[in-house]
Structure formats: structure tokens, C-alpha cells
Amino acid sequence: MPLRGPQLAYYLKKRNPELYQKAREVKEKYGVTWNIAIAIAKGEAPPLPPLKTEDLSKRVEEITSAISELREKVSRVESTLTLLEELKSVAQSLRIYEELKSVLEELSKRISRIESELTLLELSSRDKAATCRWIDESGYCTKWALREVLPGWRIREETIRGVKIYRINVKEHPILCLGCLSYISRERVP
């Protein structure tokens, strides 16, 4: 049977006086048993007393409470991560929006330039349409004819040698005269 308490202390005092002195100081300072004081003096972990059912139930409740708190924290972290993913998606959408905006601004500038150029072309072609030998009094070109109707254009239907043709009113659309190679000024005609 192993030695306990005061018997162990007496035996230790005779065999290892240094260890006895350290254990005695621990026992007096902390009010623990000789077995625990000796274990602490040796630098070992003291033996734990057997737990009672009440202690175990309290410990289980503490662990359960800690698990519940951790679940709540994990849930908050997950919702934060979901929010961050949504923000990342929004940031990507904003980048795409900014890129589209810059492309649209560039297109808008180009369209404005093209509109200005078309206005200049139309102004320069008005003189041509007004002075061309092939334009009749109503503004229709008698030199060129189409075989099909162009939707949105003012045309006049005629029949020449049994064939239907369509003449375009170039006074309303003078830009068509701009590229015409058959232009002859009325003033040049003898």
C-alpha cells in the first residue's frame, strides 16, 4: 500500500529534504494535500480529484453554452461572408458599368461627329440637287430609277416601256445627289 499524507511527508523529509521543503512551502501557501504539494514541487501536474456528477453536469452545461456561442459567431461570420460576396458582385457590376459608360461616351462623341459631317454633306448637296439638270420641277431625279420601293423615302411610280420604276424625290433627300457621277448643272446645258 502506497504512502499517503503525513507518512509520505515523513518519508520524504528523511530521503529528500530539498523536495520536502518545497512541498511544505506549496502546502502552506495553497492549502493543498501532501500528495498534491509533492507533485507540484516535483514539477508534475497534480492528480485531479474524481469529479462528482454535479460537477460533470455543470461542465456539460458550460460546454453546451460555449458551443451555442460559437454557433452564433459562425453564423454571423457566414452572413458576413455572404454579404462580402454580394459586395464583390456589386463591385464587379460597377466596373462593368464604368467600362460601358466610357464606351458609350466614346460612341456618343463619334455619333455627334458623324451627325455634324452628315449635316455638312447635306448642306453641300442641297446646291447640287437644286441645280442638277436631271431634277424635274417636283424634285424627282429623272436620271436614276429604282425597281423597288424604298420604305421611308418619298417616291413616284412611273411605267416606262411596260416596266414599273420608282423615282426618288432628291429635293427632300439631297444627300443622294452627293455621290452622283451624272450631275450636270442646268447652266452648262446648251
GIMO-V199972 format. One record per pair of residues at least 12 apart in sequence whose ideal C-beta (glycine too) atoms are under 7 Angstrom apart, sorted by the first residue. I is the first residue (numbers start at 1). J is the second residue. If there is no record, write none. Layout:
I_J, I_J
This chain:
4_35, 5_33, 5_34, 6_34, 8_34, 8_35, 8_38, 9_34, 12_38, 19_41, 19_42, 22_41, 23_37, 23_38, 23_41, 26_40, 26_41, 35_47, 121_175, 121_178, 122_174, 122_175, 125_174, 125_175, 125_177, 125_178, 126_174, 128_174, 128_177, 128_178, 128_183, 129_170, 129_171, 129_174, 129_177, 131_185, 131_186, 132_177, 132_183, 132_184, 133_184, 133_185, 133_186, 133_189, 134_182, 135_170, 139_169, 139_170, 139_171, 139_172, 140_156, 140_167, 140_168, 140_169, 141_167, 141_168, 141_170, 142_167, 143_182, 145_165, 145_166, 145_167, 146_165, 146_166, 146_168, 147_165, 149_166, 153_168, 153_173, 154_169, 154_172, 155_167, 155_168, 155_169
